[in-house]
Amino acid sequence: MKKFPKLIQFIFISSLAQSQIVDLFISDWYIGHRGSGIYNNLIELYNPKEVPIDLSNYLFRRSQNGSDWRSLDDDGNYIRLGGTIPPGETFAITRTAATEGCINCANRTYDNGDPAGYVDPDNFLKHNGNDAFGVFFIGGLGDDIVAWEESGTLLDAVGVPGSDAP
């Protein structure tokens, strides 16, 4: 009878370990001021899974100057990208106003030739040191922007929405 509690404890601990599956997360965040109000921005996302991650299941949102997450009514407040990130690989996002080094990082390709980054046309990625950037899971919500805003799951963020502190 003493083995039964040990078995229950083993099953419980095993189930906890399995529930800690890590999803897409921000592995690098760089902001550098170039002067004249221009910032070099580079965000790197990492796929820790053993399977490719479909980026269309994710939404990237921002805050600005102490605001909460910006409304999805304006497409400049979010981006939704296509493509996949292979297991153990990164995906870089930068902006056209960034330096050549940042742009080259986002213009890389994976071994199969697929893009390993995205260069934003300075529409979404225009952060400075006190803005937040969040990765939201929206898989299964289709193309319903209201559902994204109400039911998207925040997976990772840099910065604090609702705070103007750097």
Beta strands, then each sheet from edge to edge (+ up, - down):
strand 1: 25-35
strand 2: 38-46
strand 3: 53-54
strand 4: 58-62
strand 5: 78-79
strand 6: 84-85
strand 7: 90-95
strand 8: 117-120
strand 9: 133-137
strand 10: 153-158
sheet 1: 1+ 2- 7+ 8+
sheet 2: 3+ 6-
sheet 3: 5+ 4- 9+ 10-
end
